[in-house]
Amino acid sequence: MQRRDVMKGLAAGAAAASMVDAVNAAKAGRKRYVQVGVGSRARMYQQALWGPHKAHGELVAACDVNPGRLDYLGKRAIEAGAKAPKPYLAADFDRMLAEQKPDAVIVTVPDAYHVDYIVRALDAGCDVITEKPMTTHADKAQRILDAVKRNNRHIRVTFNYRYSPFRSQVKELLMSGEIGDVLSVDFHWLLNTVHGADYFRRWHSNKAISGGLMVHKATHHFDLVNWWLSDMPVTVNAVGKREFYTPAMARRFGLEGPHQRCHTCPEKAKCSFYFNLAADPGLKALFLDNEKYDGYFRDQCVWRPEISIEDTMNVIVGYSGGTTLSYSLNAFNAWEGYHVAFNGTKGRLEHSVVEQGGVAGSASLRDEDRITTRIVPMRGEPRDIEPATGAGGHGGGDGVMLADIFDPAAPRDSLLRAADERGGAASCLIGIAADKCFETGQPVRIDSLVTGLDWPDLPKMPNHKDSVPMPPRTDPA
């Protein structure tokens, strides 16, 4: 309460100062950004505006439910040579918009809360940049689509996977028509017991907040397929279960638990899933040092009975153009990465990535991803494709995407990798539909979930009507 009183006491001065800042920023040609939610995922945008894109924009303010994390953000900004963003508590979000008059709001709160800040920002006349998934429920997706149309604008959903050079290369190969038009896709994503387990110790383990892995994690993958195919989903059928991250599995491993969290666990010496939150300086500063403010434990036990998300999921998606996707996600695998295959009228494209990912936000080192791509012509010899590569997070995609967002001189993108609310809805609605399938055992149509979902802007692809060459004979001439 004392902190809130002090912040309110400074409100008048802050409002006057922010008006001066806004005028100066406009003269300098820099955009003014505010951010809501300053946890781990927020750091990518902060570092971009403090570093490579400081000439293009400034993070002028931020709000969060946790005042300790706001203090930490200010210290990090000063260490980076930037001005500390003005702190606001989450309840003062609307006041932040009124005082700071930002050009855009960056939304990096937990998934279920995206909708409230997106809609309020749009209604206040601000542009919006939001983390994926855009939202977690069909009703919330509808609210966003309605707000976009009500305000006659689009929002930006940050699908950085589209920008990874090797995934963009797959898009280019498909666009070229080398394997013809795609009739089916086999896509299997594997999370290992380091990265995969981490979803079960964070807020993501509560489906009411994250939508489960079908929404929080698989929205990346569904968006890739939507974009790779330049198509929209129509029907979804799915099954899912949680069988590994359970109290029963803890006992099969010889534990007496589950317990509340790793930090106080009496069996930490016996459990190889023990996560030492204090050992990572960044995570310690963000969470362990500030849990006294909100009671959020970043290192909850992965065997807890109250976990409500699945760890094993299988999905079938039917697309408007006729393509069928067969997808699986498994969160306790021996390796991390994915394998995707596109089966076309002229051949097959196979693409695999073995990732060396660890705990999200961890300071631990990692090896480079191992990437393979090959074309298998129908009745022809396979040939390997040298994968395109890039430096930085998410396979080199983060830097390219951030330039596309913040740099007004970014080149025109022929692959149309920027995603708005239409692409954001198309991907998260597949996961939302899959969750509904888990509950009912029945298939779900996307058009039964929302109305007014228009097609995104997507590159032209080979279609299912063009003529194709007869494949070579297999018998002797």
ABEGO torsion letter per residue (X at the ends): XAAAAAAAAAAAAAAAAAAAAAAAAAAAGBBBBBBBEABAAAAAAAAAAABAAAAABBBABBBBABAAAAAAAAAAAAAAGBBBBBBBBAAAAAAAAAAAGBABBBBABBAAAAAAAAAAAAAAGBBBBBBOBABABAAAAAAAAAAAAAAGBBBBBBBAAAABAAAAAAAAAAAAGAAEBBABBBBBBBBBAAAAAAAAABAAABAAAAGEAAAAAAAAAAAAAAAAAGBBBABBBBBBBBAABBAAAAAAAGBAOBBABAAABAAAAABAABBBAAABAAAAAAAAAAAAAAGBBAABBAABAABABBABBBBBBBBAAGBBBBBBBBAABABBEBBBBBBBAAEBBBBBBBBABBBBGBABBBBBBBBBBBBBBBGBBBBBBBBBBBBEBGGGAAAAAAAAAABAABBBBAAGABBBAAAAAAAAAAAAAAAAAAAAGBBBBAAAABBGBBBBBBBBBBBAABBBBBBBBABBX
